[in-house]
Amino acid sequence: MRCLPIYFLVQVSKSMRGEPIEAVKQGIQRFLKALRSDVLAIESAMVSVITYSDKATQIAPLTEVLQFQPPTDFHLGGQANMGNALKYLLECVDKEVVKKRTEHHQRDVKPFLLIMSNGISIDEIEQSSIADLASLMGCVVALTAGKQYELEHLNRLSRNFVESIDEFDFSSLDVGWYVEMPPYDEDDPCSQCYRPFFRACLGEQCPL
């Protein structure tokens, strides 16, 4: 079975103190619980956590679901440099994700990215980073933390798929569908859509 890399990109600047970071912790726990109740996820998913403020750090490398220990103590401080964090994330994906099938390893599924943030960024998010994100990632979902957040950057990164961490239904994840998803077809918009992953296909109302 192909590996499904799952990355958390978590903002840990000083503006995340209090309610926002607590929402992040609970969200990761709920996500992990959903994964561990899914046989296909247990067999295929690998989870990593990258945090960012002034700089980005991978505090948890890709780890099998049953072995993954969710972080409980985030060190908060500094400013939110989301643009720099995206570049760091893309470097990690480029190094860690198997993109071509070899004699000993199947090609990995395109990674799934969960951004947990209040949407603030003091540095520029380059269009090239957004393009690379769309190319390398199979799915990007932005989850807002806390009651005070900004949507501009999150909408750009996640194709307007933005929800609150507290409201997001992690139990709706269909890892089996995602792992077995066929390769993208540039001529078929539906093959580039991740809404079925959340059992939320819009059908005839789909804007694509």
C-alpha positions as CSV (number, residue, x, y, z in Angstrom):
1,M,0.0,0.0,0.0
2,R,1.2,3.5,-0.8
3,C,2.2,5.8,2.0
4,L,0.0,8.9,2.7
5,P,2.2,11.7,4.2
6,I,0.2,14.1,6.3
7,Y,1.7,17.4,7.4
8,F,0.6,19.8,10.1
9,L,1.8,23.4,9.6
10,V,1.2,25.1,12.9
11,Q,1.6,28.8,13.7
12,V,3.3,29.3,17.1
13,S,3.8,33.1,17.1
14,K,2.9,35.1,20.2
15,S,-0.5,35.9,18.8
16,M,-1.4,32.2,19.2
17,R,-1.3,32.2,23.0
18,G,-4.3,31.1,24.9
19,E,-7.4,29.9,23.1
20,P,-5.8,29.5,19.6
21,I,-3.0,27.1,20.6
22,E,-5.4,25.1,22.8
23,A,-7.7,24.7,19.8
24,V,-4.6,23.5,17.9
25,K,-3.8,20.9,20.5
26,Q,-7.3,19.6,20.7
27,G,-7.6,19.5,16.9
28,I,-4.5,17.4,16.5
29,Q,-5.8,15.0,19.1
30,R,-9.2,14.7,17.3
31,F,-7.4,14.2,14.0
32,L,-5.2,11.5,15.5
33,K,-8.2,9.7,17.0
34,A,-10.0,9.7,13.6
35,L,-6.9,8.3,11.9
36,R,-6.5,5.5,14.5
37,S,-10.1,4.4,14.0
38,D,-9.4,3.9,10.2
39,V,-7.7,0.7,9.2
40,L,-6.4,2.1,5.9
41,A,-5.0,5.2,7.7
42,I,-3.2,2.9,10.2
43,E,-1.6,1.0,7.3
44,S,-0.7,4.0,5.1
45,A,-0.6,7.3,6.9
46,M,2.6,9.0,8.2
47,V,2.2,12.2,10.3
48,S,4.6,15.2,10.7
49,V,4.3,18.5,12.5
50,I,6.1,21.7,11.4
51,T,5.8,24.8,13.5
52,Y,6.6,28.4,12.6
53,S,7.0,31.9,14.0
54,D,10.2,33.8,13.2
55,K,11.5,30.6,11.6
56,A,10.0,27.2,10.8
57,T,11.0,23.9,12.5
58,Q,10.0,20.3,11.9
59,I,9.3,19.2,15.5
60,A,8.0,15.8,14.5
61,P,9.3,14.0,11.4
62,L,7.0,11.7,9.4
63,T,5.9,9.0,11.8
64,E,3.5,6.0,11.5
65,V,0.1,6.8,13.0
66,L,0.3,4.3,15.9
67,Q,3.8,5.6,16.8
68,F,3.1,9.3,16.5
69,Q,3.1,11.3,19.7
70,P,1.2,14.6,19.3
71,P,3.1,17.6,20.7
72,T,1.6,19.0,23.9
73,D,4.0,21.8,24.7
74,F,4.4,24.4,21.9
75,H,6.9,27.1,22.5
76,L,5.2,30.3,21.6
77,G,6.8,33.7,20.6
78,G,8.0,35.8,17.8
79,Q,6.1,36.9,14.6
80,A,4.3,34.8,12.1
81,N,6.4,34.3,8.9
82,M,4.1,32.1,6.9
83,G,5.9,32.7,3.6
84,N,9.1,31.4,5.0
85,A,7.3,28.5,6.6
86,L,5.8,27.4,3.3
87,K,9.3,27.4,1.7
88,Y,10.5,25.2,4.6
89,L,7.5,22.9,4.3
90,L,8.1,22.4,0.5
91,E,11.7,21.6,1.2
92,C,10.6,18.9,3.7
93,V,8.1,17.4,1.2
94,D,10.8,17.4,-1.5
95,K,13.2,15.5,0.7
96,E,10.7,13.1,2.4
97,V,8.0,12.2,-0.1
98,V,8.7,9.4,-2.7
99,K,7.5,10.8,-6.0
100,K,8.6,8.0,-8.3
101,R,8.1,4.3,-8.0
102,T,11.2,2.3,-7.5
103,E,12.0,-1.4,-7.3
104,H,11.7,-1.3,-3.5
105,H,9.1,1.5,-2.9
106,Q,5.8,2.5,-4.4
107,R,5.2,6.2,-5.2
108,D,3.7,8.0,-2.2
109,V,0.3,9.5,-2.4
110,K,0.4,13.3,-2.8
111,P,0.7,14.7,0.8
112,F,-2.2,16.0,2.8
113,L,-1.6,19.4,4.5
114,L,-3.5,20.8,7.5
115,I,-2.6,24.5,8.2
116,M,-3.5,25.6,11.7
117,S,-3.2,29.3,12.0
118,N,-4.9,32.7,12.7
119,G,-4.0,33.7,9.1
120,I,-1.6,36.4,10.1
121,S,1.7,36.7,8.2
122,I,4.2,39.5,8.4
123,D,6.3,38.3,5.4
124,E,5.3,38.0,1.8
125,I,3.8,34.7,0.5
126,E,5.3,34.4,-2.9
127,Q,3.1,33.2,-5.8
128,S,5.7,30.6,-6.7
129,S,5.3,29.0,-3.3
130,I,1.5,28.8,-3.8
131,A,2.0,27.2,-7.2
132,D,4.5,24.7,-5.8
133,L,2.1,23.9,-3.0
134,A,-0.7,23.2,-5.5
135,S,1.6,21.0,-7.5
136,L,3.2,19.0,-4.7
137,M,0.2,18.6,-2.3
138,G,-2.9,16.5,-3.0
139,C,-5.0,18.3,-0.5
140,V,-4.7,21.6,1.5
141,V,-7.1,22.5,4.2
142,A,-6.7,25.6,6.3
143,L,-8.2,25.6,9.9
144,T,-8.5,28.8,11.8
145,A,-7.5,28.9,15.5
146,G,-9.3,31.2,17.9
147,K,-11.9,33.9,17.3
148,Q,-9.6,36.5,15.8
149,Y,-8.2,35.5,12.4
150,E,-7.6,36.7,8.9
151,L,-8.7,34.8,5.8
152,E,-6.8,36.4,2.9
153,H,-3.7,34.2,3.0
154,L,-5.6,31.0,4.1
155,N,-8.0,31.3,1.2
156,R,-5.1,31.7,-1.3
157,L,-3.4,28.6,0.1
158,S,-6.4,26.3,0.4
159,R,-8.6,27.2,-2.6
160,N,-11.1,28.8,-0.2
161,F,-11.4,25.5,1.9
162,V,-11.2,27.2,5.3
163,E,-13.0,26.1,8.5
164,S,-12.6,26.6,12.2
165,I,-10.6,24.0,14.0
166,D,-13.5,23.7,16.5
167,E,-16.1,23.1,13.8
168,F,-14.1,20.8,11.5
169,D,-15.4,17.3,11.5
170,F,-12.3,15.1,11.5
171,S,-14.4,12.0,11.6
172,S,-15.6,12.7,8.0
173,L,-12.1,11.9,6.6
174,D,-12.2,9.1,4.1
175,V,-8.5,8.1,3.9
176,G,-9.3,5.0,1.9
177,W,-10.8,7.1,-0.9
178,Y,-7.7,9.4,-0.8
179,V,-5.1,6.7,-0.8
180,E,-6.8,4.9,-3.8
181,M,-7.4,8.2,-5.7
182,P,-6.2,7.9,-9.3
183,P,-3.6,10.3,-10.7
184,Y,-4.7,13.8,-11.5
185,D,-6.0,14.4,-15.0
186,E,-5.4,18.0,-16.2
187,D,-8.4,17.7,-18.5
188,D,-10.7,16.5,-15.7
189,P,-11.4,19.1,-13.0
190,C,-13.0,16.5,-10.7
191,S,-9.8,14.6,-10.5
192,Q,-8.1,17.7,-9.1
193,C,-10.8,18.2,-6.4
194,Y,-10.4,17.0,-2.8
195,R,-14.0,17.6,-1.7
196,P,-14.9,13.9,-2.0
197,F,-12.2,13.3,0.5
198,F,-14.5,15.0,3.0
199,R,-17.7,13.5,1.5
200,A,-18.6,17.0,0.5
201,C,-18.8,16.8,-3.3
202,L,-20.9,19.7,-4.6
203,G,-22.1,17.8,-7.7
204,E,-23.8,20.1,-10.3
205,Q,-23.2,23.1,-8.1
206,C,-19.5,22.7,-8.2
207,P,-17.8,26.0,-9.3
208,L,-15.1,24.0,-11.3
